[in-house]
Amino acid sequence: MSAQHEEDDLAPTTTPGYKPSAAKSVDEYAKLDAEDESLARWKASLGIVPGVPATGSGPKVTILSLELASPTLPPGQHLVMNVQDPAQIANMKKNPVTIKEGVEFNVRIKFKVNHSIISGVRYIQVVKRSGIKVDKMEKMLGSYGPHPQGEAYTKNFDPEESPSGMLARSGTYQVRSRVVDDDGEVYADWEWCFKIGKEW
């Protein structure tokens, strides 16, 4: 498969005619329509409040971790990838995570908005088996501003069911994960693997 085709798989879908608006600082957004009380409450829920630092350096978003969460996991067991740890990501590429067959689980992403307002930021995941694409997931993270206390946000995606059966259990699935915005800016891009088993 060509590198261009792989990049096409990881490109976010676009809406014809949609054009992202010009970037504004957090303080500029906070001052817009300041007299509208309900809008002010909504903006505050996004962390858009007057006095939040308007400038910053580095990426707007830092992806901290990706977790596979399931009520069927044994007590105390967590499947969390620290995206900021290159050694752990390299290990998960060589040593696949085992996902129990036929169970409900969901992907959970923890991230920090460093500066500016983010919108149109998406998580894209392409799953391949023996080099053939078997699944693509594209989920919107939502709209956020820097957290007033500098804390991270957690986004839970809708639950899905893992495949089951003998065919699903044979082989390893290669995953490419990417977090990108409407402007095409990539905030995280990593590879990992999983296999399907009878138990976690």
C-alpha positions as CSV (number, residue, x, y, z in Angstrom):
1,M,0.0,0.0,0.0
2,S,1.4,3.4,-0.9
3,A,2.2,6.0,1.7
4,Q,-0.2,8.4,0.0
5,H,-3.1,5.9,0.4
6,E,-2.2,5.5,4.1
7,E,-2.3,9.3,4.5
8,D,-5.7,9.5,2.8
9,D,-7.0,6.9,5.3
10,L,-5.8,9.2,8.1
11,A,-7.2,12.4,6.6
12,P,-10.3,13.8,8.5
13,T,-13.5,13.9,6.6
14,T,-14.5,17.4,5.3
15,T,-17.8,19.1,4.9
16,P,-18.1,20.8,1.5
17,G,-18.4,24.5,1.8
18,Y,-17.2,24.6,5.5
19,K,-14.3,27.0,6.2
20,P,-12.9,27.3,9.7
21,S,-13.1,30.9,11.0
22,A,-10.1,33.0,11.7
23,A,-8.3,32.1,14.9
24,K,-9.0,34.4,17.9
25,S,-7.4,34.5,21.3
26,V,-9.2,33.2,24.4
27,D,-9.6,36.7,25.7
28,E,-11.1,37.9,22.3
29,Y,-13.7,35.1,22.5
30,A,-14.4,35.9,26.2
31,K,-15.2,39.5,25.3
32,L,-17.5,38.7,22.4
33,D,-21.1,39.2,23.3
34,A,-20.1,39.6,26.9
35,E,-23.6,41.0,27.8
36,D,-25.3,37.7,26.8
37,E,-25.6,35.8,30.2
38,S,-26.4,32.4,28.7
39,L,-23.6,32.6,26.2
40,A,-21.2,33.7,28.9
41,R,-22.1,30.6,30.9
42,W,-21.5,28.4,27.9
43,K,-18.2,30.0,27.2
44,A,-17.1,29.6,30.8
45,S,-18.0,25.8,30.5
46,L,-15.4,25.7,27.7
47,G,-12.8,27.5,29.8
48,I,-13.3,30.7,27.9
49,V,-13.1,33.3,30.6
50,P,-11.5,36.8,30.7
51,G,-8.0,36.8,32.0
52,V,-6.9,33.3,30.7
53,P,-3.4,33.8,29.1
54,A,-4.0,34.6,25.4
55,T,-0.7,33.5,24.1
56,G,1.4,30.3,24.3
57,S,4.0,28.4,22.6
58,G,4.1,24.8,21.4
59,P,1.1,22.8,20.3
60,K,-2.4,23.9,21.1
61,V,-3.2,20.4,22.3
62,T,-1.1,17.7,24.1
63,I,-2.5,14.2,23.9
64,L,-1.6,12.5,27.2
65,S,-3.1,9.0,27.0
66,L,-5.4,6.6,25.3
67,E,-7.3,4.1,27.3
68,L,-9.4,1.1,26.4
69,A,-12.0,1.0,29.1
70,S,-14.5,-1.9,29.7
71,P,-16.7,-3.0,32.6
72,T,-15.4,-6.5,31.8
73,L,-11.8,-5.8,32.7
74,P,-10.6,-7.7,35.8
75,P,-10.6,-5.5,38.9
76,G,-7.6,-3.2,39.1
77,Q,-6.6,-3.8,35.4
78,H,-6.3,-0.8,33.2
79,L,-5.3,-0.6,29.5
80,V,-3.7,2.8,29.3
81,M,-1.2,4.0,26.7
82,N,0.9,7.0,27.8
83,V,1.2,8.7,24.4
84,Q,4.0,11.0,25.8
85,D,6.3,7.9,26.5
86,P,8.0,6.8,23.3
87,A,9.3,3.7,25.0
88,Q,5.8,2.5,26.0
89,I,4.5,3.2,22.5
90,A,7.4,1.3,20.9
91,N,6.6,-1.6,23.3
92,M,2.9,-1.6,22.4
93,K,3.8,-1.8,18.8
94,K,5.9,-4.9,19.4
95,N,3.8,-6.5,22.1
96,P,0.1,-6.4,21.3
97,V,-2.5,-5.5,23.8
98,T,-5.1,-8.3,24.3
99,I,-8.7,-7.4,24.0
100,K,-11.3,-9.9,25.2
101,E,-13.5,-11.1,22.3
102,G,-17.2,-10.1,22.1
103,V,-17.1,-7.5,25.0
104,E,-18.2,-3.9,25.1
105,F,-15.4,-1.4,25.5
106,N,-14.8,2.2,24.7
107,V,-11.8,4.4,23.8
108,R,-11.0,7.2,26.2
109,I,-8.6,10.0,25.4
110,K,-7.0,12.3,28.0
111,F,-5.6,15.6,26.7
112,K,-4.6,19.0,27.7
113,V,-5.4,22.3,25.9
114,N,-2.3,24.4,26.3
115,H,-3.5,27.7,24.8
116,S,-6.1,28.9,22.3
117,I,-9.5,27.5,21.7
118,I,-9.7,24.2,19.9
119,S,-12.5,23.1,17.7
120,G,-12.7,20.6,14.9
121,V,-10.1,18.4,16.7
122,R,-10.6,14.7,15.8
123,Y,-9.3,11.3,16.8
124,I,-8.8,9.0,13.8
125,Q,-7.9,5.4,14.1
126,V,-7.2,3.0,11.2
127,V,-7.0,-0.7,12.0
128,K,-5.4,-3.1,9.6
129,R,-4.9,-6.9,9.6
130,S,-2.3,-8.4,7.3
131,G,-1.9,-5.0,5.7
132,I,-5.6,-4.7,4.8
133,K,-7.8,-2.0,6.3
134,V,-10.5,-3.6,8.4
135,D,-11.8,-0.6,10.3
136,K,-11.6,3.2,10.5
137,M,-12.9,5.2,13.4
138,E,-13.2,9.0,13.3
139,K,-14.5,10.8,16.4
140,M,-14.7,14.5,17.3
141,L,-13.1,15.5,20.5
142,G,-15.3,18.7,20.7
143,S,-14.6,22.3,21.5
144,Y,-12.4,23.3,24.4
145,G,-10.4,26.2,25.8
146,P,-7.5,25.9,28.2
147,H,-8.8,24.6,31.5
148,P,-8.9,27.4,34.0
149,Q,-7.0,25.3,36.5
150,G,-4.6,23.9,33.9
151,E,-6.1,20.4,34.2
152,A,-6.5,17.8,31.5
153,Y,-9.8,16.9,29.8
154,T,-11.0,13.3,29.2
155,K,-13.2,12.4,26.2
156,N,-15.1,9.1,26.3
157,F,-16.2,7.8,22.9
158,D,-19.3,5.7,22.4
159,P,-18.9,2.0,23.3
160,E,-18.2,-0.6,20.7
161,E,-18.0,-4.4,20.7
162,S,-14.8,-6.3,20.1
163,P,-14.9,-8.9,17.3
164,S,-15.3,-12.6,18.3
165,G,-14.8,-16.0,16.9
166,M,-11.8,-18.1,15.9
167,L,-11.1,-16.0,12.8
168,A,-11.0,-12.8,14.9
169,R,-8.6,-14.4,17.4
170,S,-6.1,-15.4,14.8
171,G,-3.5,-12.8,14.0
172,T,-2.5,-9.3,15.1
173,Y,-4.2,-6.0,14.3
174,Q,-2.1,-3.0,13.6
175,V,-3.5,0.4,14.6
176,R,-2.5,3.9,13.5
177,S,-3.9,6.6,15.7
178,R,-3.9,10.3,15.0
179,V,-5.2,13.5,16.5
180,V,-5.7,16.3,13.9
181,D,-7.6,19.5,13.6
182,D,-9.6,21.1,10.8
183,D,-6.5,22.9,9.6
184,G,-4.6,19.7,9.2
185,E,-2.4,20.3,12.2
186,V,-1.4,16.9,13.7
187,Y,-1.1,16.8,17.5
188,A,-0.3,13.1,17.9
189,D,0.4,10.2,15.6
190,W,1.4,6.8,16.8
191,E,1.1,3.1,16.1
192,W,0.2,0.2,18.3
193,C,-1.1,-3.4,18.0
194,F,-3.7,-5.6,19.6
195,K,-5.0,-9.1,19.4
196,I,-8.3,-10.6,20.3
197,G,-8.3,-13.3,23.0
198,K,-10.7,-15.4,25.0
199,E,-9.7,-13.4,28.1
200,W,-8.2,-9.9,28.8
